[in-house]
Amino acid sequence: MIRIEHLKKQYPNATPLKDVSVEIHDGDVISVIGPSGTGKSTLLRCINQLEKPTDGRIWVDDVEVTAPGCNMNKVRQKMGMVFQSFNLFGHKTVIENIMMAPMDLLGREKQEAYDEGMRLLRMVGLAEKVFNYPDELSGGQKQRIAIARTLAMDPEVILLDEPTSALDPTMVGEVQAVIRDLAKTGKTMMIVTHEMNFAKAISNRVFYMDEGGIYEDGSPEQIFEHPKRENTRRFVHRLKVLELNIESRDYDFIGMMNEIDTWCGKNQVAPKLKKRIQLVFEETTQLIIPMLKTPHVQAVCEYSEQTSVAEWTFRYAGAQMDLTQSDADLGLTVLKGMAERMEYSWNETDSLPNSLHITVK
């Protein structure tokens, strides 16, 4: 249905899409997720040519939409888009908003367009609003009307750009319910969303976007339960990450402890857990550093907003050295008292072959 090859979109101060190549099949329902600024909306806008790519090619049903002279008006007749800002005509009634494009672009008779508009209004649960104007509707109702207007063109592909982001939280569910029903119709859909549970429930594929492209493409189970790549894992588990590097015996211990304190405060870590995070860092580094001829330690703390659990990973150079079997009984006892789990691993091909993983209670 849609084929993208080496798509690039560059702005004067940013390049959200560096190199995107992917195929989207008939009937795919794809949720596009990722941090802000990673090109999610830009990808959709490039597909329907609301944004002109800097480089690369895009085909929709074997028609190259990036080719000079492509009739995009014809292509857009089978590719609808739903925006976060609704874009309804305020001076027209609900039914007039829905009837206008089929009559003007598809040449449908007024009665035919009206009948189809009413069918769609019943589908989205708003038949009683047929003669209302947009400013008489709630945000959720406006978005459902916008979806009905898109469906009136009977598109083969529907692109939805954060369709619930502009809504009050109480209205999100009603729009998601309509989209869930729509996803069962067999139409090809791409949905940019920040609602992870929604993405997991509605999709057969998920694109996680990062680092200028589709960083990971997989089933909802893979992306949300068993992500293969590190950035995906951190995003879907809502992990906040702090990385500290020690390359000298005279490292700034006080400065690093202050950095941990600031990071915990920024991420609203509970005071008791913050203290344990700091103590684990202190005790672990005091065990590692004296044993290394040339200190080189990477300490990464990940804090999950979902579970309120923190995990330290200490990777360090030198010969194989399992601190869980250390002779430093007091320091090890203190660590074990604060740790829910301690695991050591060794990878001789790594520049930092020793790895100690500590889950903080």
Secondary structure by P-SEA (a helix, b strand, c coil): cbbbcbbbbbccccccccbbbbbbccccbbbbbbcccccaaaaaaaaaccccccccccccccccccccccccccccccbbbbcccccccccccaaaaaaccccccccccaaaaaaaaaaaaaaaccccccccccccccaaaaaaaaaaaaacccccbbbbccccccccccaaaaaaaaaaaaaacccccccccccaaaaaacccbbbbcccccccccccccccccccccaaaaaaaabbbbbbbbbcccccaaaaaaaaaaaaaaaacccaaaaaaaaaaaaaaaaaccccccbbbbbbbbbbbccccbbbbbbbbbccccccccccaaaaaaaaaaaccbbbbbbbccccccbbbbbbcc
